Amino acid sequence: MKIYINGKYYGREDARISVFDHGFLYGDGVFEGIRSYNCLVFKLKEHIDRLYESAHTIMLDIGMTKQEMIKAVLDTLKANKLKDSYIRLVVSRGTGDLGMDPRKCTGKPAVIIIADKITLYPERYYKDGLTIVTVPTVRNMPEALNPQIKSLNYLNNILAKIEAVNAGCEEAILLDALGFVAECTGDNIFIVKNGGLYTPPQCMGTLRGITRDSVIELARKNRIPVHEHVLTRHEVYISDECFLTGTAAEIIPVVKIDGRVIGSGKPGPTTRKLIGKFHTITAKDGVRYKI
Ligand SMILES: *Cc1c(COP(=O)(O)O)cnc(C)c1O
């Protein structure tokens, strides 16, 4: 495995950064998770744009142009000879002292690209659907740590994941500070009701996921009405279908939430149709590279 760190490649054992890196000490940094399918990187521009937006808000100068970053991602895929890949792109504040002041990080930010494979959930969950649970941990408020920033500080999500695992579930629904459904630990949530698709708007505790946007676009193209609308747990419980979206998970059906069976208790027709359409676009759209 060849891991990119600031323009050089290192093996898995040698790919190291300083213990004084503020990404490690404070979670001070940003990241993206990107996928490639058969030598096509899906929505690469959108991921790079969002990375730079996250960095802009935390006032982190990446020190590379977007074009250079795109080239680095493609070069890493080529160096690893991966046709299908999950790419983790991390930019941390870099090395500073033990204080949190980012001005003390005088060196370059650490730009790390790891191209690997990932299967987030066992295949049976894609076939049979997930059982999930609403957890006590509330999604970060935008005025505290805006969920639109894909930051290295992931403890909000990890606490929710721990609560889900403690409850014997693979995934958690987090509510926002008002009690509306926000999203899952690393995935957006959709429901289907009376033939329409509903998903929370990005304004409160919901990250505007790139998979989420792709699903909205796909649904509209297929004349499925889409509503970006606040959702309560009640609306989720009485939905006909439910599924989660994210780059790593792609589209995964949900069949039980907080003990309530969703719809027929099996992945529904709209979910299955969208999964099929999604695989069609990931197989043909994207930035091509040669290995
Ligand atoms: C990355 C992420 C998602 C999914 O976004 P995609 O762009 O579809 O990968 C959803 N929620 C959280 C908290 C995330 O970090």
The ligand as an SDF file (V2000), in Angstrom:
LIG
                    3D

 15 15  0  0  0  0  0  0  0  0999 V2000
  -19.6370   12.2760    5.2110 C   0  0  0  0  0  0  0  0  0  0  0  0
  -20.8700   12.2490    6.0300 C   0  0  0  0  0  0  0  0  0  0  0  0
  -22.1320   11.9400    5.4740 C   0  0  0  0  0  0  0  0  0  0  0  0
  -22.3260   11.4450    4.0650 C   0  0  0  0  0  0  0  0  0  0  0  0
  -21.8920   12.3250    3.1070 O   0  0  0  0  0  0  0  0  0  0  0  0
  -21.4460   11.8270    1.6570 P   0  0  0  0  0  0  0  0  0  0  0  0
  -20.9830   13.0680    1.0010 O   0  0  0  0  0  0  0  0  0  0  0  0
  -22.6460   11.2530    0.9960 O   0  0  0  0  0  0  0  0  0  0  0  0
  -20.3740   10.8050    1.8450 O   0  0  0  0  0  0  0  0  0  0  0  0
  -23.2470   12.0640    6.2880 C   0  0  0  0  0  0  0  0  0  0  0  0
  -23.1320   12.4320    7.5700 N   0  0  0  0  0  0  0  0  0  0  0  0
  -21.9430   12.7110    8.1460 C   0  0  0  0  0  0  0  0  0  0  0  0
  -21.8980   13.0910    9.5780 C   0  0  0  0  0  0  0  0  0  0  0  0
  -20.7800   12.6200    7.3930 C   0  0  0  0  0  0  0  0  0  0  0  0
  -19.5980   12.8940    7.9700 O   0  0  0  0  0  0  0  0  0  0  0  0
  1  2  1  0
  2  3  1  0
  2 14  2  0
  3  4  1  0
  3 10  2  0
  4  5  1  0
  5  6  1  0
  6  7  2  0
  6  8  1  0
  6  9  1  0
 10 11  1  0
 11 12  2  0
 12 13  1  0
 12 14  1  0
 14 15  1  0
M  END
$$$$
